[in-house]
Amino acid sequence: MSQPTLFDPTLAGVLNLAETTQFSDAGIVSRTLHDQGGVRVTLFAFAAGQQLTEHSTPARAMVQVLSGACEFTLAGKKTQLRTGDLLHMPPGLPHAVLATEAFSMLLVTIREKSAGSAPT
């Protein structure tokens, strides 16, 4: 069963991200805004101290920090991010995230077609 997105892909719309972000005192909250055509847009809110352990994805990723601050570890190198920062991660890059304070971010993942695949 697929999870509904906050945007109807057939309609134009406006969403206030600050009002849409849902924080939890003890965890991470994610809400999918869009998931179609190889592009997924997800709104995340992290409580201070929460983390995602190192992982990688075959998708290209862009992270925009909307509020607060965090530490991304990119291929073993720690990078501090704060409100307004935009991070690009190529496919396959090992990464982890630690909320150094409560923070929210917008994650855009782009699943790219492989070089040998036929156009659709």
C-alpha positions in Angstrom: 0.0 0.0 0.0 1.5 3.3 -1.0 1.6 6.3 1.3 -0.4 9.4 0.1 1.6 12.5 -0.8 0.8 16.0 0.5 0.5 17.3 -3.1 -1.9 15.9 -5.6 0.3 15.5 -8.7 -2.5 16.5 -11.0 -3.1 19.9 -9.4 -1.1 23.1 -8.7 -0.8 23.9 -5.0 1.0 25.9 -2.3 2.3 24.5 0.9 3.8 26.4 3.8 6.7 24.2 4.9 7.0 25.8 8.3 3.3 25.1 9.1 3.5 21.6 7.5 6.6 20.5 9.5 5.6 18.2 12.4 8.2 17.8 15.1 8.2 14.9 17.7 10.1 15.3 21.0 11.5 11.8 20.7 12.0 11.1 17.1 12.1 11.8 13.4 8.9 12.7 11.4 8.9 12.4 7.6 6.1 13.5 5.3 6.2 12.8 1.5 5.2 15.8 -0.5 5.7 14.3 -4.0 6.7 10.9 -5.4 6.4 10.6 -9.1 8.5 10.3 -12.2 11.7 9.3 -10.4 11.6 12.3 -8.1 10.7 12.1 -4.4 10.4 15.2 -2.2 10.2 14.5 1.6 9.9 16.9 4.5 11.8 15.7 7.6 11.8 17.0 11.2 14.4 15.7 13.7 14.3 16.1 17.5 17.7 17.1 18.9 20.0 14.2 19.2 18.2 12.0 16.6 20.3 10.4 13.9 20.3 8.3 10.8 23.2 5.9 10.7 25.4 5.6 7.7 23.7 4.4 4.6 23.7 5.1 0.8 21.1 5.3 -1.9 21.3 4.8 -5.7 19.5 8.1 -6.1 21.0 11.6 -6.4 20.0 13.7 -3.3 19.7 17.3 -2.4 19.0 18.4 1.1 17.9 21.9 2.1 18.0 22.8 5.8 14.9 24.7 6.6 15.4 25.3 10.3 17.9 24.4 13.0 21.3 22.7 12.6 22.7 19.3 11.9 25.9 17.4 11.1 26.1 15.4 7.9 28.9 12.8 7.6 29.7 12.5 3.9 32.0 9.6 3.0 33.6 9.9 6.5 33.9 13.7 6.5 31.8 15.7 9.0 30.0 18.8 7.6 28.0 21.2 9.7 24.8 22.4 8.1 22.4 25.2 9.3 19.3 27.0 8.2 19.5 27.9 4.5 22.3 25.5 3.5 21.8 23.3 0.5 23.7 20.0 0.2 24.2 17.9 -2.9 25.0 14.1 -2.7 25.8 12.1 -5.8 24.3 8.6 -6.0 26.0 5.9 -3.9 27.7 8.3 -1.4 27.8 6.9 2.1 26.2 9.4 4.5 24.8 9.8 8.0 23.0 12.7 9.8 22.9 13.8 13.4 20.6 16.5 14.7 22.8 18.8 16.8 19.6 20.6 17.6 16.0 20.2 16.5 16.1 20.8 12.7 14.0 20.4 9.6 15.0 19.6 6.1 13.6 19.1 2.6 15.1 16.0 0.9 14.8 15.7 -2.9 15.9 12.4 -4.4 16.2 11.8 -8.1 16.4 8.3 -9.4 18.4 8.6 -12.6 18.0 6.2 -15.5 21.0 4.0 -16.2 23.1 4.7 -19.3 21.7 1.6 -21.1 18.0 2.1 -20.4 15.6 3.0 -23.1 13.9 6.4 -22.9 10.3 6.4 -21.6 
